[in-house]
Amino acid sequence: MESMIEKIYDTYAEGKINSESIQKLAVEIETHKKQLKENLSKKQKKLLLRIEDEKELITEISNSVTFVAGFKMGLKIGYELCEE
């Protein structure tokens, strides 16, 4: 069963920042990946996909940990303010 914090994070993650500069970088990355893949063997392409998947997993875990830590900090601040 998902915890409440995980549910809130999932909602938060769906509204990711989509600034213009980030979108431009994403397009550049995709262009460079396509250029790179054109010169790779089948084995090298599989390796590149594994690297991309693992990097994405690291990013997801990092985002989740950061969100939970920030959420807990917010709760602690709210609790302290209620005590006053």
N, C-alpha and C positions, 0 to 999 in steps of 0.2 A: 504494500500500500504506500502510495506517495505521501510524503509529509506535506504539511501546509506550505512550508518554505519552498519545497520543490515545485508545488503548483503555482505559487506566486512567481517563482523564477521562470517557469515555462511561459507564463503570460508576459513577463518582462522581456524574455528572449525573443518572442515573436515580434516585438516592436523595436528591433535593432535599429541603430542609427544608420541612416541612409543619406549621408551628406554627399554633396557633389564631388568633393575631393576623394572620398572613399570609393565612390562609383567609378571614377576615372582610374584609380589605382587597380580596382578589380578588373577593368577592361584591359589594362596594360598587362596584368598578370596572365590573363587568359591568352592574350596575343603571344606573349613570350613562351607560355607553355606549348601552344600550338607549334610555334617555330622550333622549339626544342624537340618535340615529339616527332617531327618530320625527319630528324636525323638520328633517331634512336632505333635500335633493334627491338624485336618483340620482348625479349627478356628485360632490356633496359626500360621499356615502357611500363612493364609490370612493376618494376622496382620503383619507378617514379610515382606510379599510382599508390603504392604502399606508403611511400614517404608522404604524399599529400594526405592520405587518410590518417596516418599517425599524427601529422601536424594538426589536422582539423580536430582530432580527438584531444590533443593537448590543449588547444584553444578552448574547446567546450568545457573541459574539466577546470581550466583556469578561470573561465568566466563564471562557472557555477560556484567555485570556492570563493571568488571575490564577491559575488552577489550575496552569498550566505553570510560572509564576514561583515559586509556592509549592513545587511539587514539586522544582524545581531547587535551591531554597534548602534543602529538607530533605535532598536528596542531598549537598549540600556540607557541611552540618552533620554528617551521618553519616560522610562521608569524613574530616572533621577529627577526629571522635571515634575513628575507627579508627586514625588515625595516632599517637594518644597512647599 
